[in-house]
C-alpha cells in the first residue's frame, strides 16, 4: 500500500484530486487530498516538505511550474526521492516529473491516466524510445539498485543501439528484453543480479537473505553489530540483501539482539524449540548448544525456519554464531 498525497489549488482541481484519490484507494493505496487555496488551505511549502520526506508519491493538480518550484529545495537523488506527478485541473495531461522509474512515477501516472482519461506525457528517454528501462524493471521485481550512477551507463548503451550483458544468481523467466544478453565466459557483466555484489557494472539486489543468529545471554548490541558486519563482508553479501534476523524464542527478549535488529531496521523473528527441531535437513550440531537451548544449532535452523534455504552454514565470529538462508525467488523479464 503506497502513501500517495495530492494537492490542488482550485475548486475544480480539488474535485479532480478527490476523483483520483478515490480511484487509487479502490485498488488498495492510501491517498489523501489537501487544499492549497481558500478557507482551510494548507501551507503548500510545508505540505510539500512533509510529503516529500514521508510519502511514496506526491501528485500536484496544478501548473507544472508550481510543482517544480515546490519540490526544488528537497530533491536529492533518483534512488531516494519520492515519485512526483503533475496533472492539470482539466485532466488533459499527466506528467511524471521525478523518480519516474525507481520511484514509480511513470507507473503511477499511467494509473492516474486510466482514472481520469488524461494523456500520459512521459519524458524519460528509455520510455520515449521504447528501450528496456532497467531501473523500472528492478523496482517492479523488488530489487534494490546498489549503484545508481551505473543506470546511466546501461541506459545510454541501450539508447545507442548497443547490447548489455547480465548475470543472475536467481532464475529469470520470460523473454529477454531487446538489447540484453546473457554474459559469456569470464566476461564482466554489465548487470549483476544477486546478493553477492559485483565489483563492476550495475548491481541489482534482491532482499531475500535471512540471517540466523545465536548468542550467549548478555551479549552486547555493539558486539553483535560488529560481528554481523564481519560475517557479511567475509561472505561478500551486501547489507541491502538482508530481509530478516532470526533466532530461537529464548532470545526474543535478549536486549542486545533486539536492539541490534531494531537499529538495523530489520524484522526479528523467533521460533520455538519444537519448531526448530521439527525442520528436516542436515544442520550443524553442538552438544553445548543442545544442552542450553534444546536445539542442536540455533542459527542455521532459525534462518531456514524463517523461510529460507541454507546458503551459508554456521559461522562463529567473536563468540556469536551466524548462518544465512535465501528465500526462493524467481524474477520475470516480462513483468
Buried (B, 14 or more C-beta within 10 A) or exposed (E): EBBBBBBBBBEEBBBBBBBBBEBBBEEEBBBBBBBBBEEEEBEBEEBBBEBBEEBBBBBBBBEBEBBBEBBEEBBEEBBEBBBBBBBBBEBEBBBBBBBBBBBBBBBBBEBBBEBBEBEBBBEBEBBEEEBBBBBBBBBBBEBBBBBBEBBEBBBEBBBEEEEBBBBBBBEBEEEEBEBBEEBEEEEEBBBBBBBEBBEEBBBBBBBBBBBBBBBEEEBBBEBBBBBBEBBBEEBEBBBBBBBBBBBBBBBBEBEBBBBBBEEBEBEBBBBBBEBBEEBEEEBBEBEEBBEBBBBBBBBBBBBBBBBBEBBBBBBEBEEBBBBBBBBEBEBEBEE
